[in-house]
Amino acid sequence: MFTNSGVWLIGALGILIGLAAGYYLRQRFALRLKDSTERKAQKELEEAREKVKTIVLEAQDKAASILVDIQKEEKERKQELRRLEERLLKKEDLLESERRDLAGESERNKAELEKLTSLETEARAAQERAVKELEKVAGLSKEEAKARLYKELEEESREDLGRKLAFLEREERDKIEKKSVEIITSAIQRYARSSVSDVTTSVVNLPDEEIKGKIIGREGRNIRAFERLTGVEVIIDETPESLLLSSFDPMRRELAKIALEKLIKDGRIQPAKIEEKVEEAREELDARVRKIGEEAAYEVGILDLPKEIIQLLGRLNYRTSYGQNVLTHSVEVAHIAGMMAGELGLNVDVAKRGALVHDIGKAIDHEVEGTHVELGRKLLKKYNIAESVIQAMEAHHDEYPFATPESYVVAAADAISAARPGARRDTLEKYLRRLEEIEKVVNGFEGVKQSYAVAAGREVRVFVTPEKIDDFGALRLAKDIAAKIQSEVQYPGEIKVTVIREVKAVEYAR
C-alpha cells in the first residue's frame, strides 16, 4: 500500500508529465501554424509583386501615350503660332502702307485747305469791295439798308401776320373755353346749393312787453352793461315782443343773442347776472363753433384737420364777404374744386383741402394785421398743414404765383362761387366806382377813342382810332389792357377785354 506521501509524489509527477506533454503539443501546433502563415504571407507577397509589375507596365504605357499626345499638341500649337505670326506680319505691312497713303492724303488736304483759305480771303475782300460800291451807289450803309429792308418786310407782312395770329389765338381760345365750360358746367350742375345773403341784424323774440323794461334797467344801466360786454347795439322800438341786435360782426351778434335768451329765460336781469350769462354764452358759442367746423369738414370729406383749424373754420360761419357767408362759400368752393380736379385728373384731396381753407385767414383778419391770404398761410404752416395744400390756396388772389395745377383749380372754383348770380351783393357806390376805374385804366392807353364797361363790369369794349392802331396793334392792345386791369383793379371773377377797330371806306360815283 502506498503511503500518502507516495500518492502526492505520483500525483505531482503526473502533473509534471501532463504539463510537459501540453507544452510539447503547443509548440508543435505553433510551429505548424507559423509555417502555414509564412507560406500564406509569401504567397500574397508574390501576388502583390506581380500586381505591382502589371500596374507599373500599364502606367509606363499610359505615360508614353500621354507624352505622344502632348508632343502632338505642342507641334500643332507651334504651327498655329507660326500662322498667326505670318498674319500679323502681313497686317503690319498693310497698316504701314495705309499710313503712308494717309500721310500723303493729309499733305494734299493741307494744300487744298491753304488754297481754299486763300480763295475765301479773296472772296471776302471782293465782297467788301462790292458792299462799299453798293453803299456808294445807294447812298446807304449796310445797317441802314438792312433796317429799311426789315421795315418794308414788316409793313408788307403785318396785316397777314395779324390775321394769322388772331385766327390762331381765337382757335386755341375757343378750344380751351369749350373744354373749360364743359368742366365748369359739369361741376356747377353736380353741385347746386342755395345761398342767402347774411344781414347785419338779429331779431330776438320776447315773451312779453314787460321784459323790455327789465332789459333797459333803471336809467338804462342794464342795456349799457349788455352792450359794453357784447359789443353790439340793442335796438328796442315799438315792434311788439321783439328787439334787434345790430352789429357788423356776426360773432358778436350771435354771442349777444345767446346771452340775451339766457337772461330772458332766467328772468333776473342785472349787471352781475348779465356778465355771468355773457360768459356762459361765450362758452356755448365756442362749442357751437367747433361743431359747425366739424360738420363743414365732414361734409367735404376731410376728417384729419387739426382741432385749431376746425375751430377757425367754425368761426367763418359768422364771417361774411359782400353778404356771402364765408364758411358756406368755402364748402362750396371745396366741392366745386374737387369735381373740377377729378375731371382734370389732378389730386382731388389736395384741391378740396386747399379750397376749404383758402379763406381761413378771414377768421382772424380783423384781429391781426395782414391780408387774409398771408394770415391763412401762417396759420396753415403753424399747424403743419401739407405744403401742397398751402400752395393750392395761396394763389387765389394772385398774391403768390400758381405753383401747382391744383392752385389754378382752387382759384377758378373761388371765382365761380363768388361771381355766380346772387352769391354776393355790393353797394351801388362800389359798383359804379369799379366801372369808373376800369374805364379810366382803359382810356389811359394811346389810340383809345372810347371805352365802355358793360355786363356788370365783366366786359369792357374798347373803340380805337384805326389810323393809330392796326390789326396787329389791336391784338397787342387787348393783351396790355387786360394785364393792366388785372394789376390795378380789384374785381371778382374775370373781365373780358374786346378791342374794336372799325374802318369805313366811303367814295361817291358821279
KOLSE-479057 format. One record per residue (C-alpha): x, y, z. Coordinates in steps of 0.02 Angstrom, whole numbers, padded with zeros to 5 digits, always signed. Each point is the difference from the previous one (the first is absolute). Layout:
XYZ ...
END
This chain:
+00000+00000+00000 +00058+00172-00044 +00018+00127+00130 -00072+00175-00013 +00169+00071-00044 +00018-00123-00141 -00171+00046-00068 +00042+00184+00002 +00164-00039-00086 -00082-00102-00137 -00132+00138-00024 +00133+00133-00012 +00096-00104-00124 -00156-00026-00106 -00033+00187-00001 +00177+00035-00055 -00013-00129-00138 -00167+00074-00057 +00072+00177-00002 +00150-00059-00098 -00111-00091-00125 -00114+00154-00019 +00147+00116-00026 +00071-00117-00132 -00166-00012-00092 -00023+00189+00008 +00172+00030-00072 -00036-00122-00141 -00163+00085-00039 +00080+00171+00006 +00140-00057-00119 -00127-00073-00121 -00107+00159+00008 +00154+00108-00027 +00050-00100-00152 -00175+00017-00072 -00006+00190+00030 +00172+00027-00075 -00047-00098-00154 -00161+00102-00017 +00092+00165+00024 +00132-00053-00125 -00136-00041-00125 -00087+00168+00025 +00166+00088-00016 +00034-00086-00166 -00174+00047-00062 +00025+00180+00053 +00167+00008-00092 -00082-00066-00157 -00140+00128+00015 +00125+00142+00026 +00094-00054-00155 -00163+00000-00098 -00050+00175+00065 +00174+00069-00037 -00007-00066-00177 -00174+00073-00027 +00057+00169+00072 +00151+00001-00114 -00110-00036-00150 -00124+00139+00049 +00140+00125+00034 +00075-00039-00170 -00172+00028-00082 -00023+00166+00093 +00173+00057-00049 -00039-00036-00182 -00162+00101+00012 +00089+00147+00083 +00134+00000-00133 -00135-00001-00133 -00095+00145+00080 +00162+00098+00022 +00039-00024-00184 -00174+00059-00050 +00014+00152+00117 +00167+00048-00076 -00076-00011-00174 -00147+00110+00053 +00117+00130+00078 +00101+00000-00161 -00157+00034-00102 -00054+00140+00120 +00172+00078-00012 -00010-00002-00189 -00172+00084+00003 +00060+00134+00121 +00149+00037-00111 -00116+00019-00148 -00114+00117+00098 +00147+00105+00055 +00054+00017-00180 -00179+00049-00049 -00013+00128+00140 +00166+00075-00046 -00059+00017-00179 -00162+00083+00055 +00095+00118+00116 +00108+00056-00147 -00158+00025-00104 -00083+00102+00139 +00154+00107+00022 -00004+00039-00183 -00186+00038+00007 +00028+00115+00149 +00131+00097-00094 -00119+00018-00148 -00143+00056+00115 +00113+00127+00084 +00045+00072-00168 -00184+00007-00050 -00046+00085+00165 +00133+00132-00026 -00066+00026-00175 -00181+00015+00062 +00053+00120+00138 +00084+00109-00128 -00155-00004-00112 -00112+00041+00151 +00108+00149+00044 -00007+00061-00179 -00191-00027-00004 -00024+00095+00163 +00105+00143-00065 -00100+00000-00161 -00163-00001+00100 +00058+00146+00105 +00046+00096-00157 -00171-00042-00074 -00090+00056+00158 +00097+00164+00002 -00043+00028-00183 -00185-00037+00035 +00000+00116+00152 +00081+00134-00108 -00127-00022-00139 -00152-00015+00115 +00055+00133+00122 -00041-00117+00147 +00106-00099+00121 -00019-00187+00019 -00092+00017+00166 -00115+00135-00069 -00042-00107-00151 -00034-00150+00113 -00113+00103+00115 -00096+00069-00150 -00022-00175-00071 -00063-00068+00167 -00120+00147+00016 -00070-00028-00175 -00021-00186+00034 -00085+00035+00166 -00120+00124-00079 -00041-00119-00142 -00031-00149+00114 -00076+00091+00151 -00179-00019-00058 +00021-00183-00047 +00091-00035+00162 -00136+00087+00101 -00138-00101-00083 +00097-00162+00025 +00034+00036+00183 -00180+00050+00029 -00060-00160-00082 +00118-00111+00099 -00038+00088+00164 -00187-00008-00032 +00009-00184-00048 +00100-00049+00155 -00107+00110+00112 -00158-00079-00068 +00068-00175+00035 +00055+00045+00176 -00161+00092+00038 -00105-00144-00064 +00092-00126+00110 +00000+00115+00152 -00186+00037-00022 -00035-00187-00005 +00098-00029+00161 -00072+00151+00091 -00178-00036-00057 +00016-00180+00055 +00063+00053+00172 -00137+00131+00023 -00136-00121-00055 +00062-00133+00118 +00006+00123+00145 -00153+00108+00025 -00017+00093+00164 -00111+00145+00048 +00086+00155+00068 -00085+00129+00109 +00089+00163+00035 +00031+00035+00183 -00063+00159+00082 +00076+00108+00136 -00143-00016+00125 -00073-00141+00104 -00177-00007+00069 -00032-00064+00177 -00179-00049+00041 -00064+00053+00172 -00131-00091+00105 -00089+00164+00043 +00020+00188-00008 +00046+00018+00184 +00168-00082-00029 +00055+00151-00102 +00000+00106+00158 +00107-00128+00092 +00123-00005-00145 +00016+00190+00004 +00013+00005+00189 +00000+00148+00116 +00067+00151-00094 +00057-00119-00137 +00137-00084+00101 -00046-00177-00056 +00000+00038-00185 +00162+00098+00013 +00085-00144+00092 -00065-00123-00128 +00061+00105-00148 +00170+00026+00083 +00028-00186+00032 -00062-00062-00168 +00052+00143-00115 -00170+00008-00088 -00136+00131-00009 -00169-00047+00075 -00143+00083-00095 -00165+00003+00097 -00142+00078-00101 -00187-00015-00008 +00005-00170-00084 -00101-00114+00115 +00088-00140+00094 +00168+00017-00091 +00158+00101-00004 +00149+00016-00118 +00184-00034+00029 +00104+00101-00123 +00185-00029-00040 +00108-00028-00152 +00088-00141+00093 -00110-00157-00012 +00097-00083+00143 -00045+00141+00117 -00182-00003-00055 -00011-00186+00030 +00084+00017+00170 -00121+00140+00049 -00151-00100-00060 +00049-00154+00102 +00036+00104+00155 -00164+00098-00015 -00103-00159-00022 +00083-00071+00157 -00039+00160+00097 -00182-00001-00056 -00016-00183+00050 +00079+00036+00170 -00107+00154+00030 +00128+00088+00110 +00078+00139-00105 +00133+00101+00088 +00183+00045-00040 +00075-00145+00102 -00120-00126-00077 +00030+00074-00174 +00188-00028+00019 -00031-00180+00058 -00115-00041-00146 +00115+00081-00127 +00142-00113+00060 -00113-00152-00011 -00054+00054-00174 +00183+00016-00051 +00036-00180+00053 -00156-00062-00088 +00047+00096-00157 +00175-00077+00000 -00076-00174+00008 -00122+00044-00138 +00141+00071-00108 +00100-00161+00020 -00150-00105-00048 -00035+00107-00153 +00182-00019-00056 -00007-00188+00022 -00161-00011-00100 +00074+00103-00141 +00157-00108-00008 -00106-00158+00006 -00111+00063-00141 +00152+00025-00111 +00073-00169+00052 +00155+00061+00094 +00014-00081+00171 +00179+00028+00058 +00015+00189+00018 +00076+00067+00163 -00127+00054+00129 +00065+00180-00010 -00038+00007-00187 -00171-00077+00034 -00035+00138+00127 +00051+00135-00125 -00111-00079-00133 -00146+00011+00120 +00036+00185+00027 -00015+00028-00187 -00186-00040+00019 -00015+00169+00085 +00102+00094-00130 -00071+00075-00160 +00078+00065-00160 -00114+00115-00102 -00147-00081+00089 +00058-00179-00039 +00029-00117+00147 +00186-00042-00007 -00018-00178+00067 -00139-00040-00122 +00108+00075-00137 +00152-00105+00054 -00101-00162+00002 -00071+00043-00171 +00173+00037-00070 +00065-00166+00071 -00138-00099-00086 +00024+00089-00166 +00191-00013+00008 -00012-00186+00039 -00112-00034-00149 +00107+00105-00117 +00160-00085+00059 -00081-00169-00029 -00047+00050-00178 +00178+00060-00034 +00086-00151+00078 +00081+00101+00139 +00018-00034+00187 -00180+00015+00062 +00046-00006+00185 +00127+00142-00014 -00121+00106-00102 -00142-00024+00126 +00110+00035+00151 +00075+00156-00081 -00174+00062-00047 -00074-00032+00173 +00135+00102+00089 +00032+00130-00136 -00088+00136+00105 +00053-00065+00171 +00093+00164+00032 -00166+00094+00001 -00038-00081+00168 +00131+00113+00081 +00033+00139-00127 -00094+00127+00108 +00111-00044+00148 +00172-00013-00083 +00081+00114-00127 +00026-00072-00175 -00098-00064-00149 -00108-00153+00027 +00108-00099-00124 +00160+00037+00096 -00085-00034+00167 -00070-00163-00068 +00173-00056-00058 +00073+00035+00172 -00141-00095+00087 +00017-00151-00112 +00190-00005+00021 -00020+00018+00189 -00113-00154+00009 +00108-00104-00121 -00119-00007-00147 +00082-00078-00155 +00096+00118-00112 -00099-00058-00153 -00161+00060+00085 +00078+00169+00041 +00058+00019-00180 -00175-00042-00061 -00082+00138+00106 +00127+00141-00002 -00022+00055-00182 -00188+00030-00007 +00024+00189+00011 +00162+00004-00102 +00103+00049+00153 +00109-00153-00032 +00041-00090-00164 -00098-00151-00057 +00121-00135+00056 -00106-00155-00037 -00144-00048-00116 -00113-00015+00154 +00029+00186+00037 -00082+00045-00167 -00147-00112+00042 -00024+00082+00172 +00008+00175-00076 -00126-00047-00135 -00119-00080+00126 +00014+00154+00112 -00045+00114-00146 -00147-00112-00048 -00071+00001+00175 +00026+00187+00026 -00055+00061-00171 -00157-00102-00031 -00162+00100+00003 -00070+00029+00174 +00155-00059+00093 +00057+00171+00055 -00069+00174+00010 +00089+00165-00017 -00048+00179+00028 -00044+00108-00149 +00141+00120+00041 +00132-00137-00002 -00074-00071-00160 +00005+00168-00090 +00175+00035+00067 +00064-00164-00070 -00073+00038-00172 +00080+00172+00003 +00169-00075+00048 -00009-00123-00144 -00043+00135-00128 +00135+00116+00071 +00133-00135-00019 -00053-00036-00180 -00010+00182-00053 +00180+00026+00054 +00066-00099-00149 +00053+00091-00157 -00115-00022-00150 -00156-00036+00105 -00145+00105-00061 -00136-00059+00119 -00031-00141+00124 -00154-00073+00085 -00007-00117+00150 -00152-00112-00029 -00077-00161+00065 +00012+00055+00182 +00183+00040-00020 +00046-00172-00066 +00038+00064-00176 +00080+00157-00067 -00018+00050-00182 +00135+00112-00069 -00017+00101-00161 +00166+00055-00075 +00052+00124-00134 +00037-00106-00156 +00132+00122-00063 +00103-00026+00159 -00034-00184+00038 +00011-00136-00134 -00065-00178+00015 +00161-00065+00075 +00004+00146+00121 -00180-00037+00052 +00050-00174+00056 +00145+00069+00099 -00107+00138+00075 -00130-00126+00063 +00137-00098+00090 +00075+00159+00076 -00169+00062+00061 -00043-00168+00078 +00169-00006+00089 -00019+00177+00068 -00179-00030+00061 +00057-00158+00086 +00140+00090+00091 -00092+00162+00048 -00186-00038+00022 -00083-00105+00136 -00143-00104-00070 -00081-00172+00022 +00010-00129-00139 +00073+00056-00166 -00019+00145-00121 -00008-00026-00188 +00092+00132-00103 -00064+00029-00178 +00094+00120-00113 -00101+00061-00150 +00088+00078-00150 -00123+00057-00131 +00054+00065-00170 -00126+00077-00119 +00043+00040-00181 -00120+00122-00084 +00005+00056-00180 -00126+00081-00116 -00037-00047-00180 -00041+00157-00099 
END
